[in-house]
Amino acid sequence: MRRTTLVALLLTVPLFGCSNEDLEPRAEQSRAAVKDFMLNLKGALKQAMEQGGAVNAIAVCKEQAPAIADDLSTQKGWRVARTSLKVRNPSNAPDDWERKVLEDFDKRNAQGENPETMEYYEVVEESSGPVFRYMKAIPTAHLCLECHGESIDAAVAAKLKALYPADQARGFKAGDIRGAFTITQPLTPAGEAEG
């Protein structure tokens, strides 16, 4: 897959006035933002689990995860979010580009690629102009199974049903691709400085 990715990048980048050297620094910036997101979310989830179990942790994903994403988006001037093929919150539904990447992640996972290191990025033309898009897979950890697994405690299931009546984010096994962090970095037109 890496070879295909590089070919797509080589063909796409010159069209948007962005050199190949610009991509790896942008990917590295995106990796750092994802790491910040993961560390903040994981810490909040762990604390909530210790204080009140999985039922208590649901509020972290409902309230704190979007706040973490919003804070990072504001700090960076990017769009930072999470998405999945099986969303719990409908506002996290993938767009067409994200859906294709998520489907590819599932294929790569089925072929034995390590989901811990799975990512994809490229420059994409959107209606607002060219953007750098990045996604990092979220593997399903054992901790995730309490709210996203095949067998969910009745109290957790009841809380999820009350908060998310259209919940699709269940039935995962450890190691499945739960979803992905997704980042969109705007690109300035050729010749203009970035802020």
Backbone bond lengths (Angstrom), bond angles and torsions (degrees), N, CA, C in turn:
res aa  C-N    CA-C-N  psi(-1)  N-CA   C-N-CA  omega(-1)  CA-C   N-CA-C  phi
1 M - - - 1.450 - - 1.518 111.56 -
2 R 1.308 117.72 -35.15 1.462 120.40 -178.52 1.519 110.60 -58.43
3 R 1.346 118.15 -40.86 1.459 120.65 -179.68 1.532 110.02 -61.83
4 T 1.344 117.58 -44.12 1.456 121.40 177.40 1.516 110.77 -60.85
5 T 1.307 116.66 -42.79 1.461 121.24 179.43 1.517 110.77 -59.62
6 L 1.317 116.91 -46.87 1.461 120.07 -178.67 1.519 111.71 -63.92
7 V 1.333 117.56 -39.12 1.457 120.16 177.91 1.524 109.63 -62.49
8 A 1.347 116.88 -44.81 1.464 119.81 179.14 1.519 110.53 -61.06
9 L 1.311 116.75 -40.83 1.454 120.16 -179.73 1.517 111.25 -66.09
10 L 1.319 117.16 -42.62 1.461 120.56 -179.12 1.522 111.16 -64.28
11 L 1.327 116.59 -35.87 1.457 119.70 179.82 1.525 112.03 -76.69
12 T 1.315 116.61 -32.89 1.453 121.18 -174.12 1.524 112.68 -83.33
13 V 1.309 117.15 -44.97 1.465 121.46 -170.10 1.520 114.07 -56.37
14 P 1.344 120.96 -50.00 1.455 119.07 -176.94 1.531 113.30 -59.90
15 L 1.335 116.98 -27.97 1.454 119.87 -179.96 1.523 112.20 -64.16
16 F 1.322 117.24 -25.64 1.446 121.24 -174.34 1.518 113.11 -107.90
17 G 1.319 118.56 12.92 1.454 121.13 176.51 1.510 113.66 69.94
18 C 1.312 117.45 27.18 1.458 122.66 -178.02 1.525 107.13 -121.22
19 S 1.321 117.02 127.11 1.460 119.24 -177.95 1.525 111.06 -79.12
20 N 1.332 115.98 159.63 1.455 121.13 178.16 1.526 111.88 -58.09
21 E 1.325 117.30 -32.32 1.461 121.34 179.96 1.528 111.96 -65.13
22 D 1.340 117.28 -22.51 1.467 120.63 -179.79 1.526 112.63 -72.72
23 L 1.323 117.24 -23.58 1.456 119.51 -172.29 1.522 114.04 -72.26
24 E 1.299 118.87 -46.53 1.467 119.70 -177.66 1.522 111.98 -64.38
25 P 1.333 120.37 -42.47 1.471 118.06 175.32 1.535 112.37 -60.52
26 R 1.322 116.82 -38.21 1.469 119.83 177.84 1.529 110.40 -66.15
27 A 1.327 116.67 -40.09 1.467 120.13 177.29 1.524 109.98 -63.90
28 E 1.319 116.85 -41.65 1.467 120.77 179.62 1.530 110.71 -64.95
29 Q 1.326 117.64 -40.05 1.468 121.02 175.54 1.531 110.57 -62.03
30 S 1.312 115.69 -40.83 1.461 120.30 179.42 1.528 110.90 -66.11
31 R 1.334 116.54 -41.90 1.469 120.15 177.02 1.530 110.76 -58.94
32 A 1.320 116.65 -41.92 1.466 120.82 -179.93 1.533 110.80 -64.43
33 A 1.334 117.06 -40.86 1.467 120.64 178.74 1.523 110.41 -65.38
34 V 1.326 116.82 -41.17 1.464 120.90 177.90 1.524 109.87 -63.52
35 K 1.314 117.10 -41.27 1.469 120.57 178.72 1.524 110.42 -60.80
36 D 1.334 117.12 -44.85 1.467 121.05 176.55 1.525 110.92 -58.88
37 F 1.329 115.61 -46.00 1.468 121.06 179.84 1.530 109.52 -59.10
38 M 1.338 116.43 -50.87 1.472 121.09 -178.24 1.519 112.18 -60.11
39 L 1.327 117.12 -45.96 1.460 120.22 -178.19 1.528 111.47 -63.78
40 N 1.317 117.45 -43.91 1.467 120.90 178.72 1.522 111.47 -64.45
41 L 1.329 116.72 -44.90 1.460 120.79 -178.78 1.529 111.18 -67.77
42 K 1.319 116.38 -45.27 1.465 120.47 -179.49 1.531 111.08 -61.85
43 G 1.328 116.99 -41.90 1.456 120.87 178.54 1.521 111.54 -62.56
44 A 1.336 116.65 -44.38 1.464 120.81 179.74 1.529 110.88 -66.06
45 L 1.335 117.36 -40.14 1.465 120.73 178.64 1.524 111.46 -65.45
46 K 1.312 116.27 -43.38 1.470 120.28 -179.91 1.525 110.38 -61.34
47 Q 1.322 116.58 -45.26 1.457 121.04 179.87 1.528 110.48 -62.67
48 A 1.330 117.42 -44.27 1.466 121.26 -179.98 1.524 111.25 -63.72
49 M 1.330 116.36 -39.94 1.468 120.42 178.77 1.531 110.26 -63.80
50 E 1.316 116.86 -41.90 1.466 121.03 179.97 1.524 111.51 -65.69
51 Q 1.331 116.60 -33.18 1.462 120.76 -176.64 1.524 113.71 -85.56
52 G 1.335 117.53 -24.40 1.467 117.20 -176.26 1.512 114.96 -163.07
53 G 1.301 118.13 18.50 1.457 120.99 177.05 1.522 113.49 73.06
54 A 1.330 114.10 -168.81 1.465 121.14 -174.86 1.524 112.66 -62.21
55 V 1.343 117.35 -36.24 1.467 119.53 179.03 1.527 109.68 -58.84
56 N 1.310 116.93 -40.39 1.460 122.41 179.55 1.534 111.42 -68.52
57 A 1.324 117.03 -33.09 1.463 121.41 -177.53 1.524 113.07 -71.79
58 I 1.319 117.53 -21.68 1.469 120.84 -180.00 1.522 110.81 -57.73
59 A 1.325 116.93 -38.77 1.475 120.71 -179.95 1.521 111.43 -63.72
60 V 1.324 116.89 -31.48 1.471 119.81 178.32 1.519 109.84 -62.49
61 C 1.331 116.73 -48.16 1.467 119.64 -179.74 1.523 111.55 -67.57
62 K 1.332 116.26 -33.84 1.474 119.51 -178.43 1.526 112.31 -75.42
63 E 1.335 117.40 -39.65 1.460 120.34 -172.54 1.526 113.83 -109.44
64 Q 1.328 116.74 -48.33 1.465 119.41 -174.00 1.528 112.98 -76.90
65 A 1.329 118.57 -37.92 1.472 119.79 -179.52 1.530 111.51 -60.16
66 P 1.346 119.41 -47.42 1.463 118.24 176.54 1.534 112.70 -63.02
67 A 1.332 116.86 -34.03 1.470 119.81 178.54 1.529 110.72 -67.16
68 I 1.335 116.77 -39.53 1.465 120.48 177.06 1.525 109.49 -62.58
69 A 1.328 116.42 -45.29 1.470 121.01 178.79 1.526 110.88 -61.20
70 D 1.332 116.86 -43.80 1.470 120.64 179.62 1.527 111.35 -63.74
71 D 1.340 116.63 -42.93 1.468 120.15 178.59 1.526 111.36 -60.86
72 L 1.334 116.51 -46.36 1.469 119.89 179.20 1.530 110.91 -64.06
73 S 1.329 116.39 -40.35 1.470 120.22 178.90 1.519 110.81 -60.65
74 T 1.326 115.93 -43.53 1.472 120.76 179.45 1.528 110.98 -66.23
75 Q 1.338 116.79 -46.16 1.468 120.71 -179.76 1.523 112.00 -59.95
76 K 1.324 116.24 -42.53 1.462 121.33 -172.81 1.525 113.64 -90.19
77 G 1.326 117.49 -23.28 1.460 120.10 -172.92 1.519 111.31 76.59
78 W 1.330 116.70 24.62 1.465 123.64 -179.81 1.519 108.67 -118.54
79 R 1.323 115.32 178.19 1.463 121.30 166.61 1.519 106.11 -101.46
80 V 1.332 117.23 119.88 1.456 123.61 178.98 1.523 106.73 -121.84
81 A 1.339 116.75 126.89 1.463 119.90 -175.93 1.527 110.68 -156.80
82 R 1.323 114.73 -178.94 1.460 122.14 171.07 1.522 107.57 -123.76
83 T 1.327 116.00 151.22 1.451 120.45 177.27 1.525 108.49 -148.82
84 S 1.323 115.76 172.02 1.455 121.27 -178.81 1.523 109.36 -162.91
85 L 1.323 116.06 160.46 1.466 120.00 172.04 1.524 110.02 -75.65
86 K 1.345 116.44 -23.48 1.463 122.35 177.99 1.531 107.52 -123.16
87 V 1.334 116.09 88.89 1.463 120.56 -173.62 1.522 111.68 -85.45
88 R 1.295 113.73 151.17 1.463 121.22 171.80 1.527 108.17 -93.13
89 N 1.319 116.08 -45.50 1.460 122.61 179.28 1.533 107.70 -101.40
90 P 1.338 117.92 116.34 1.473 119.99 -177.32 1.533 114.54 -55.83
91 S 1.342 117.54 -24.81 1.465 119.35 179.86 1.535 111.78 -71.51
92 N 1.338 117.08 -10.13 1.473 121.09 176.91 1.528 112.68 -95.53
93 A 1.319 117.78 9.28 1.467 121.06 -178.55 1.530 110.76 -59.36
94 P 1.330 117.10 141.11 1.465 120.04 -178.48 1.522 112.44 -72.99
95 D 1.328 115.62 148.58 1.460 119.14 169.01 1.531 107.29 -81.19
96 D 1.316 117.39 -178.77 1.474 120.25 -175.59 1.526 112.17 -60.50
97 W 1.333 117.24 -42.80 1.467 120.46 -179.39 1.524 110.25 -64.27
98 E 1.325 116.51 -45.97 1.465 120.84 179.94 1.531 110.91 -62.51
99 R 1.334 116.77 -40.63 1.466 120.48 179.79 1.538 110.64 -60.01
100 K 1.321 117.12 -44.11 1.474 120.39 179.23 1.525 110.94 -62.66
101 V 1.325 117.07 -42.14 1.468 120.28 179.60 1.525 110.01 -65.90
102 L 1.331 117.75 -43.56 1.465 120.96 178.73 1.531 111.33 -61.85
103 E 1.315 117.02 -41.60 1.472 120.41 177.39 1.528 110.29 -63.02
104 D 1.323 116.21 -39.32 1.465 120.48 177.36 1.535 110.53 -66.32
105 F 1.332 117.47 -40.11 1.468 120.52 176.19 1.527 110.46 -57.37
106 D 1.339 117.05 -44.18 1.465 120.24 179.35 1.531 111.14 -60.88
107 K 1.331 116.91 -41.72 1.471 120.68 177.97 1.526 110.94 -63.93
108 R 1.316 116.11 -44.74 1.465 120.70 179.93 1.530 110.72 -63.45
109 N 1.327 116.77 -39.04 1.457 121.56 177.46 1.528 110.57 -64.04
110 A 1.334 116.42 -43.30 1.466 121.30 178.93 1.534 111.82 -63.26
111 Q 1.328 116.31 -27.57 1.472 120.91 178.90 1.527 111.92 -86.52
112 G 1.339 116.62 1.96 1.455 120.28 173.84 1.513 116.22 99.13
113 E 1.335 117.90 4.10 1.461 119.06 177.58 1.524 109.72 -68.48
114 N 1.305 116.67 142.29 1.468 122.22 -179.02 1.531 110.06 -69.46
115 P 1.340 118.27 117.16 1.468 119.66 -179.10 1.523 113.40 -67.98
116 E 1.326 117.53 -18.91 1.473 120.87 179.08 1.528 112.10 -62.80
117 T 1.323 116.99 -30.45 1.469 121.06 -176.95 1.534 112.62 -110.32
118 M 1.304 117.45 6.60 1.460 121.66 -174.77 1.529 111.25 -74.99
119 E 1.341 115.80 125.40 1.459 121.78 177.92 1.524 108.90 -149.89
120 Y 1.315 115.74 167.60 1.461 121.73 175.14 1.527 107.83 -154.70
121 Y 1.333 115.96 142.98 1.466 119.50 176.32 1.518 110.11 -154.00
122 E 1.326 114.43 154.81 1.460 122.05 176.48 1.526 109.00 -169.46
123 V 1.321 115.89 168.44 1.460 121.92 172.03 1.525 106.78 -91.96
124 V 1.334 115.83 131.76 1.457 122.21 -175.48 1.530 108.54 -127.02
125 E 1.309 116.37 141.61 1.460 121.11 175.18 1.523 108.26 -87.26
126 E 1.336 116.63 121.49 1.459 121.99 175.56 1.520 108.28 -116.42
127 S 1.316 117.07 174.40 1.466 120.36 -177.67 1.525 111.96 -60.20
128 S 1.341 116.44 -29.16 1.466 120.54 179.31 1.529 112.78 -85.59
129 G 1.331 116.95 -5.20 1.461 121.34 -178.44 1.521 110.52 123.12
130 P 1.336 117.22 -173.91 1.461 120.14 -177.84 1.527 111.98 -72.39
131 V 1.323 115.26 141.78 1.462 121.96 177.51 1.521 109.02 -136.56
132 F 1.314 115.52 153.55 1.462 122.00 172.77 1.523 106.30 -92.76
133 R 1.331 116.68 123.41 1.466 121.06 -179.34 1.524 108.96 -115.49
134 Y 1.322 114.55 138.51 1.468 122.14 -176.02 1.522 108.68 -138.88
135 M 1.335 115.39 138.71 1.464 120.39 172.58 1.516 109.90 -135.97
136 K 1.327 115.63 141.38 1.467 124.38 177.64 1.518 107.77 -126.14
137 A 1.326 116.28 123.27 1.462 121.33 -178.14 1.523 111.64 -61.96
138 I 1.324 115.56 146.38 1.464 123.09 173.07 1.522 106.93 -110.96
139 P 1.335 117.12 103.35 1.463 118.46 177.09 1.524 110.41 -73.41
140 T 1.308 116.50 149.23 1.462 121.18 177.67 1.523 108.78 -78.33
141 A 1.327 114.97 115.38 1.467 121.31 176.96 1.528 108.63 -91.46
142 H 1.333 116.28 166.47 1.469 120.25 179.65 1.531 111.22 -58.78
143 L 1.317 118.04 -37.29 1.463 122.47 178.54 1.532 110.96 -58.82
144 C 1.332 117.12 -37.09 1.464 122.57 -177.64 1.533 112.55 -65.91
145 L 1.340 115.80 -26.18 1.462 119.99 -172.85 1.524 113.13 -65.55
146 E 1.324 117.77 -23.10 1.464 119.84 -179.52 1.526 112.08 -63.75
147 C 1.334 116.73 -28.30 1.469 120.86 178.28 1.529 113.39 -115.03
148 H 1.332 116.60 -16.71 1.468 120.25 -175.21 1.528 113.73 -122.00
149 G 1.318 117.80 1.66 1.458 121.24 -174.87 1.511 114.21 -80.68
150 E 1.324 114.27 -172.28 1.463 121.01 -179.34 1.523 111.98 -78.51
151 S 1.320 117.20 -29.43 1.462 122.82 -179.30 1.526 108.38 -124.03
152 I 1.323 115.97 110.29 1.466 121.76 -175.52 1.531 108.68 -113.94
153 D 1.331 115.56 135.78 1.458 122.30 177.00 1.531 110.34 -52.94
154 A 1.324 116.46 144.65 1.470 121.83 -176.09 1.534 112.43 -59.38
155 A 1.336 117.97 -40.66 1.470 120.25 179.64 1.529 110.94 -65.73
156 V 1.325 116.63 -40.02 1.468 121.36 177.49 1.524 109.84 -65.13
157 A 1.336 116.70 -45.49 1.467 121.59 179.73 1.527 111.18 -59.84
158 A 1.336 116.65 -41.23 1.465 120.72 -179.97 1.529 110.87 -65.28
159 K 1.322 117.28 -42.71 1.474 121.34 179.21 1.532 110.26 -64.64
160 L 1.333 116.27 -43.37 1.462 120.03 178.66 1.521 111.17 -62.46
161 K 1.326 116.50 -42.33 1.472 120.27 -179.99 1.525 110.78 -62.90
162 A 1.332 116.35 -38.93 1.472 119.89 179.42 1.530 111.85 -66.99
163 L 1.329 116.45 -40.27 1.465 120.49 -177.11 1.527 113.72 -85.54
164 Y 1.324 116.38 -31.75 1.470 121.76 -174.16 1.534 110.06 -133.66
165 P 1.321 118.21 77.96 1.467 119.55 -177.07 1.536 114.11 -61.25
166 A 1.322 117.89 -24.39 1.475 121.27 -179.54 1.532 111.61 -102.85
167 D 1.326 117.46 24.34 1.472 123.25 -177.05 1.529 112.31 -54.17
168 Q 1.334 116.18 127.38 1.464 122.80 175.17 1.528 111.29 -116.10
169 A 1.326 117.59 -6.14 1.469 122.50 -168.34 1.525 112.93 -87.53
170 R 1.312 115.49 56.85 1.470 121.36 178.72 1.520 109.57 -134.25
171 G 1.331 114.95 168.09 1.458 120.04 175.60 1.517 113.93 88.38
172 F 1.326 117.48 12.40 1.460 120.93 -179.86 1.526 110.73 -81.63
173 K 1.327 114.75 153.49 1.466 122.65 172.88 1.529 107.44 -115.91
174 A 1.322 116.68 157.02 1.469 120.48 177.11 1.524 109.14 -55.21
175 G 1.327 115.57 132.63 1.465 121.26 179.82 1.518 114.04 95.25
176 D 1.344 118.06 -16.01 1.468 120.15 175.53 1.529 109.19 -65.96
177 I 1.317 116.21 157.41 1.463 120.65 172.58 1.527 106.87 -79.77
178 R 1.310 116.18 109.00 1.468 122.34 -178.48 1.531 110.41 -74.29
179 G 1.308 116.61 -32.61 1.454 122.85 -177.70 1.514 107.96 168.51
180 A 1.324 116.27 -150.06 1.464 119.38 -179.55 1.520 110.38 -157.77
181 F 1.316 114.24 151.93 1.452 121.05 166.19 1.520 105.49 -80.15
182 T 1.305 117.09 140.60 1.457 120.91 -177.60 1.527 109.42 -132.83
183 I 1.318 115.36 133.44 1.461 121.93 -176.83 1.521 109.43 -131.29
184 T 1.317 114.81 136.34 1.464 121.53 173.70 1.517 107.61 -123.36
185 Q 1.333 115.41 117.78 1.468 121.43 177.26 1.528 107.88 -105.91
186 P 1.331 117.97 121.83 1.465 118.46 176.03 1.526 110.88 -66.62
187 L 1.296 116.71 147.33 1.469 122.34 175.58 1.518 107.80 -110.22
188 T 1.323 116.17 139.13 1.456 119.38 176.68 1.517 108.31 -83.48
189 P 1.324 117.44 151.21 1.465 119.74 176.34 1.529 111.33 -58.43
190 A 1.320 116.00 152.51 1.456 121.20 -179.58 1.521 111.05 -52.15
191 G 1.316 115.80 132.84 1.449 120.74 177.11 1.517 114.22 94.05
192 E 1.361 117.48 -15.66 1.463 119.64 179.25 1.525 109.41 -95.32
193 A 1.310 115.89 145.04 1.470 120.03 177.63 1.498 109.49 -79.87
194 E 1.336 115.49 146.95 1.464 120.07 175.62 1.516 108.80 -87.95
195 G 1.362 115.14 147.96 1.441 121.41 -178.47 1.478 114.05 -80.32
